[in-house]
Amino acid sequence: MRSSADIPLVAMVNPPTSQYSENWRHPLARTDWLDARFYADLARTLERGGFAMMFMPDALAIPEDGAGSYATTVRTGGKGTIYLDPVVVASVVAASTTHLGIGATMSTTFLPPYAIARTMLTLDHLSGGRMAWNVVTSTTDAEARNMGMDAIPGKVERYDHADQVVRTVLDLWATWAPGALTLDGDARVFADPNLVSRIPDSDGQALSRGPLTLPRSPQGRPVLMQAGASERGRAFAAQWAELVFVVADSPDAMRAIRTDLRERAAAAGRDPDGMLVLPAVQPVVGATDEGARNRLAEMESFLDEDEVLTILARLLHADPAELDSDGDAVTLIEAHRGSTGSDGFEEMLIRASRAEGLTVRDLAVRQAMSQLKPQPTGSPATVADYLCDLMDSGAADGFVIMPSLYPSSIEDFVDGVSAELRRRDRLPKNPENRTLRGRLGLPV
């Protein structure tokens, strides 16, 4: 079990663009993100820095604008242009590390539960019990068309189906009881058939019958991770998720989401302490506060105003020619509600734009820099103060760290902030638990 003072750190890894749109052309970014060695090096750095997990998001289509064109995304290297298969990347990470947790994204909308269950459990065994499944429903018609469907189902239908898929995956992971694999050579018993079973199908609606072709996970079962922000998404998280990845633009918003999710989990009959809520942050670390501020300003100087406005227009499925850069950002977002596929994300954009009085230009720059995630900027001590204060005030159970630049932002964080957190006894120096569930203190 982890100490209650420990701060669980998870890194979200999605080069070449990351959350900062100019990563792919910045001189401090590596360009070999199509090489397995890139991910092996990054994973070993995260392991050295005491991170509990590295996870890979996914999308199954290049984002399109309102006219169905992907040209702008490809030309600018916009977010979503490149996504490696996270399952394959997870295999590289598992072979390169010994105790770093590994999260991979698989969609409940397009993949059958048996395939998800077997893939995740295979990686879990090969890594010694270090896997997490990032559960997504997918959101776009472009993804649906790539996967043989005419259009993406509605949100309610997607989440209702996801409930069935997750339940089935959990049932499949339980088809081998603990101790079923005996390997008793003297008795000539490979596995006890009395401890291997099919999934009960009492209502004729089961999505698989099992049993799975793998024994029970080294950690009981892989960890479930989810990031739904809408009303239906939060209900889903409260029912199933053990790690919840949330996006909030302020400490108060983080605290409100965490409180809401914990209350929902309790109402669903779960122990709220069996669910960790991890807000996303994008630290910018320098040797001094001034040095970090200079780094942030230098990153912003790489942005091109026309380009970031075009990227914002694509995100909102708007015509770039109709954008008034000096206009009110809230008015623009309201005019294109539902365009991003994420109700929670749009609510955050509106809340932040209204609170800060953002113009369309301001919103475009913020979106290109960090997608409106908090950017604690300063020395290792300053960033560590920020993280500790959020943990100690009940706003977070840990953090998803979103690098601006690969791999230099991670290296700056590990060499500076991780070292500072260890000095404060907020990060384990030598993790005793080799399974991800053990590292996070989650029940088996």
N, C-alpha and C positions, 0 to 999 in steps of 0.2 A: 504494500500500500504506500502511496505517496504521502509525504507530510502535508498537512493542511496549509503550511506556509509556502510550499512550492508553487511556482507559476508554470502551468503547462503551456508550452509554446508549440504551435503548429505552423509550418511554412506552406503557403500555397504557391505552387510552382507552375507557371504557364508561359514560358518564353515562346516566341521572341519579343512580344510586345509588353507583357506583364500588365500592371495597372497604370503604368506610365507609357504613354503612346510612343515616345521617342526612344525607348530602350533599344530597339533594333539597330538604330544608327548612332547611338551614343558611344564615344570613344572608350568609356569604362566598361562597356558590355562585351562579353564574349560573343562570337558569331558562330560557334560550332554547336549550336543547340540541336542539330540533327545527328550528332555523334553521341553514342552511348557514354563515352567518357565524360561528357559534360554533366550528365545526370549522376554518374558515379562520383565525380568530384564534388558536386553540390551536396549530395547526400552525406558524404563523409564530413564535409564542413558543418552541416547541420547536426550531425551526430556529435562532433567535437564540441559544438556549442550548446549541448544539452537539450536540443529540441526533442519533444516527445514524438513528433510525427511530421512527415512531409506528405502532402497530398496533391494529386493532379486532378484539376477540373477537366471538363470535356464539353465539346459541342460537336454535333454531327453534320454541320453545314457551315459554309462561309456566310456571315450575316449579309442580308440583302436590304436594299432600301425599299421605299414604298412602291417602286415600279418593278420590283423583283430583280434588280441588277446588283451584282456583287462587285462591280468595277471599282467603285470608290474604296471599298474595304481592301481589295487586293492592291490597288495603287498606293495607298497610304500605309499599308502594313497594319491596318486596324485590328483591334482586339477580335480574335476569332478567326483570323485568316489561316493560322497554323495551329493545329492540335494533333499531337502525337497520340496514339492509342495509350491511355493511361495504364491499362493492364500490362502492356509490354514494357512501358517505362518502370512500372512497379517491379517487374522481374529483374531489371537491371539494378534497381535500388536494393532489392532483397539480397542480391549476390554481392553487393559492395559494402554492406553494413552488417552490424551484429545486434544492435538494440534500438535502432531508429524505427519508429512505427511508420507504416506506409498506408496511405489512403488512395483508393482508385475509384473513379466515377463510373457507374453503369446505370443506364436508363431503364426504369420500370416500364416505360411506354412501348419500347421497341424490343426488349429482350425477354425471353421466357425465363421464369424463375429457376428452372433447373440449370440453365446455362449460367445464370448469375451465381447460384449457390455453389456449383462445382468450381467455377473460375476463382471465386473469392476464397473458397476453402483450400483449393490447391495452393494459391499464393500464401495462405495462412500457414499451411504445413511447411512449405519450402522456406518460409522466413522464420519459423519457430514461434508462431503465434503473434505476429506483428501487424496484421492487416486490419484495415477499416474499409467498409463499403460506403462511399459517398452516394447516397440515394438521391436520384433526380428523376423528374418526370418528363424532362425536355419541354420546350416552350414554343418552337417556331414551326411554321408550315414548311420552311425550307428543309428542316431536319426530317419532318414527316415524309416529304417527297423523296428524299434520299434513301429512306428506309422502306419505300414501297407503299406509302399511304398517300391519299389525296390531300389531306390536311391534318393538322394536329387536333386531337380531340379537345373538348372544352376543359377548363380547369377542374371542375367538379368530377367529370368523368375520368380525367387523368389521375386525380388523387384517389378516387374510389378504386380504380384499378391498381394503383400503387399499394393501397392497403392490402389487397388480395395477394399481390406479388410478394410483399415483405413477409406477410404471414406464412406464405408457402415456403419462402426461402428459409425462414426460421424453423419451420417444420422439417424441411429437408436436412438442415444442419443437425437436427435432433434424431434423425432416423437410425443413427448409430449411437447406442448408449455408451456412457463411459465404461471402459474395460471390455468393449465388444471385441476389439482386436487383441486376441490372446497370444498368437504366435507360439503355441505350446507344441514344440516339436515332439516331445515324448508321447503326448496323447494324440498326436497327429491332428490337432485342432488349430486351424489358422485363425478363425473368428467364431465367436459364439452366435449361432443363428437366432437364439432366443433373445439376443440383445440388438438385433438388426430388424427394423420394421418398416412397413409402408406408412404413408400418411393416412390417417382416418379420413374418410370422405362421407360424413354423415348427411350432407345436404346435396351431394352430387355436383358441387361447384368447385371442387379442388382443381388447381391449375397444374398439378403434378401428382404422381402417386408415390414416387420413390421406390426403394430406398436410394440414397445417394451412393455413388461409387467411391466414397472416401469416409474414413472414420472421423470421430469427433475432433473438433479443433483443439490445439494445444492450450488455447486460452478460453475454452468453453464454447465460444463462437466469436467470429470477427465482430469488431465494434461497428455500430451503425452511426453514420454521420449524415446530417441533412441541413439544408439551408433555406427552407421555405420561409418567406417573410409575410405572405398574405394571411388572411384569416384562416383559410383552409390549410395553408402551409404550416401555420403554427399549430393547428389542431393535429396535423399529421406528425409534427415533431414531438408534440406532447405524448402521443401514443407510442412512438417507436424510437425516436432518436436518443442516442447516448452522448453524442457530441453535436451541438447545434452551432453552426457557423452563422453569425448574424452581422448585418451591416447597419451601423448607426452612426450618425454624424456628430454626436455629443455624448458626454458621460451620462447626462440625464436620460437620453434616449436609450443608451445601453442598459441602464438600470431598470428602466420601464419594461424593456423587452425581456430581460432576465426574470423580473418579478412575474410578468405575465406568463412566461413559459413554465416557470416553476409551479404557479398556481394551476395551470392547465394540466400539468403532469400529475399533481396531487389529485385533481378531480377525476383523472383517468385511472386512478388506483395505483399510481407509481410512486416510488420514493423520489422526491425531487432531487435528492443528492446523487441519484443514479444518472443524472443528466448534467453535463457540463455545457455552459453557454459561453462561447468564445467570440467576442467581437473582432472584427477585422481592423487592423491598424497598419499604416504604411510609414514606419519610422525613417527619418533621414538623420543619420548619425555622423558627427564630425568629432575631431579631437577636442573642439571647444564649441560652445553655443554659436559663436560668431562663424566659425568654420562651417557648421552645419547649415546655418542660414545662407551662407554664400553658396554652398552646394545646391540648396533648394532653388536659389535664384538662377544659378547656372543651368539647372535642369529646365527651368521655365523658359530660359532664353532660347532653347532649342525649338520651342513651339512656333508654328506659323499660324497667324490668326485665321487666314482663309481656310487653312486645312482643318483646324480644330472646329471651326464652325461647320464645315462640311461633315466632319465626323459626328458632331452633335445632331445635325440634320438627319443623317443616316440612322442614328440610334432611335430618333423619334419618328422615323418614316416621314420626314418633312422635306419640302423642296428647299435646297440651300439658297436658291435665288430669292426666296420669300422671307428669309430670316433677317430681322432687324437687329443688328448686333447691339444697339443701344436700347432695345426694347426690354420689357419686363419678362424675366425668365419664367415666372409662375404662369403668366398668360400663355406662353409658348407650350409649356408642359401640359397645361389643362386642355389646350386645343388638340393635343395628340395623346390623350389618355388611352391606355391599353396597347400602345404601339410597341413597347419594349418586351411585352410578355411577362412582366413582373410587377404586380400591383404594389408590393412592398417597396421595391426600388423607386417607383414613380412617386410614392408618398414621401420617401426620404428626399428626393429631388425637390419636391414642392416645399416641404418643411424647411429645408436648408435655404432654398432660394428666397422664401418669404422672410425667414429670420434674419438673413444677411442682406436683404434687398438686392439680390444679384440681378445683373443684366444678362442678356443672352450671351454676350461676350464673356462675362465673368463665369457663367455656368460652363461654357465651352472649355475655358482654360482649366477650371477645376476638374471637369470630367476627364480631360486629357492628362492631367497631372496625377490624379488619384481616384477618379470615379467617386469623389466626395467622401472617401474614407478619411478618418482622422490621420494627420501627418505629424506626430510628435517629432519635433526638430530640435536637436541640440547635442550636447556631449553625452557620453554613455551614462553619466550620473543623472542628467536631466531626463533622458528617455526612461531610465530605470525608475526614477521618481514617478513619472507619469503612469507606468505600468503598475507599480506597487500601489499607488493611490487608487487606481481603478479597482484592483483586486480587493483592497482592504475596505473600500466603501461599498462593496456589494454590487458593483457594476459589471463584473466579469468573473468567470471561473478560470480564465486563461485567455490566450490571444491567438488569433490567426495573423501571422506576420506576412504582409504583402510586399515583396521586394519591389523597389523602383527599377533597379539595375541588376542584371544577372552577370556575374555572381557578386559584384563588388558590394552591393547593399547588404547581402547576407554576410559577407566577410566582415564588413564594418560592424554589423550587429553582433556577430559571434565574438570578434576580438575585443569589442568594447562593452556592449550591453550585457552579453552573457557573462563575461568576466565580472562585471559589476554586480549582477544579480547573484552570482556565486559568492562573492565577497559578503553579500548581505544574507547569505543562507536562504535565498529564495529560488535557487535552482540546484538540483542535485549534482554533486561533483562526480560521483560514480554510481549511476543508476543500478539498483539491486535487482529490479524486475526486468526480465528479458521480454515478457509479453507486453503488448500495447495496453491491454486491459489492466495489467498490474501497474504499469507506469502511470496510468491515469487514475488509479484507485477506483476503478469501476467494478461492480460486482460480477462474479462469474455466473 
